[in-house]
């Protein structure tokens, strides 16, 4: 009986070790995949941030206006913006609601 219990214990330890090893390997694979996704997202974020910072600065926008539009752009009052909805053949004009309102 003692012999069977020792053999059973050895098999149990082998299967338990294999189970733990496979679980750890699966978790390591998930961690690696997530790190790769994060690395790709960081790379995309850096390029988009650079593009945003470069293109959206006030000086750059004024330079682009003078280069490409030749005084075709006009400043509008934000309160004068309206929404136009077409319902059948009729048009409905509403005041535009901003998020802050």
N, C-alpha and C positions, 0 to 999 in steps of 0.2 A: 504494500500500500504506500509506503514511504517513497518507493521508487516512482510510482505513478504520479504522486503529488509533486515530486521534483521535476519530472518531465513536463507535467502540466504547467508548472510555474515557469519553466524555461520557454515553452511555446507561448504562454501568455505574455511574457516579457518581450519576446521577439515580435509578436503581433502589435503589442502596445507601442514599441519603439518604431515600427514601420508606420503605424497610424500617426504618431506624433511627427515623424519625419515628413510624411506626405502633407500633413496640415501646415507645417512650417514652410515647406516648399511652395505651397499654394499661396500662403500669405506673402512670402517674399516676392512671388511673381506679381501679385496685385500691387504691392508697394512699388515695384519697379515700373509697372505700367502707369500707375498714378504719377510717379515722379517724371516720367517721360511726357505725360500730358501736361503737367505743370510747367515743365521746361519749354514745351512748344507754346503754351499760352503766355508765358513770360516773354518769349521772343516776339510773339505777335503784339503783345501789349507795349513793349519797348518801341517797336517800329510805328505803331499807331500813335503812341504818345509823342514821339519825335515829329511825326507828320502833323499832329494837332498843334503842338507848340510852334512849329515852324510856320504853318499856314495861318494860324489864327491870331497871331500877334497883331496889334493895331497898326504898327508900322508896316508890316508885310501886307496887310489888307489895303492900306492906303496906297502903297506902291503898286499893288496889282490893279487897283482902280485906275490909277493914272496910266498904267501901261496898257491895259486892255479895254477900258471902257470910255476913255476920252470924255469925261463929264456926262456920260449917259445915265449915271446913277444919281438918284435924287433921294434926299432924306425925307421920310414920311413920319408923321405923328402916329404913334402906336394906337392911339384912341380911334383913328380913322379906319382901322382894319375891320372889314365886315365879312360875313359868310354869305355866300349865295348858294341856295339850294334850288334845284330844278325839280318841280313836282308837276308831272304831266307836261303841259305847255306853259305853265306858270313858273315864275321865279319868286322865291322868297328870300328876303334880305334880312339877316339878323346881325346883331352886334356880336363880335367874337369874344368869347369868355376865356380869359387867361387863367392859368393855373393859380396864380396868386389871388385872384378875385374871389 
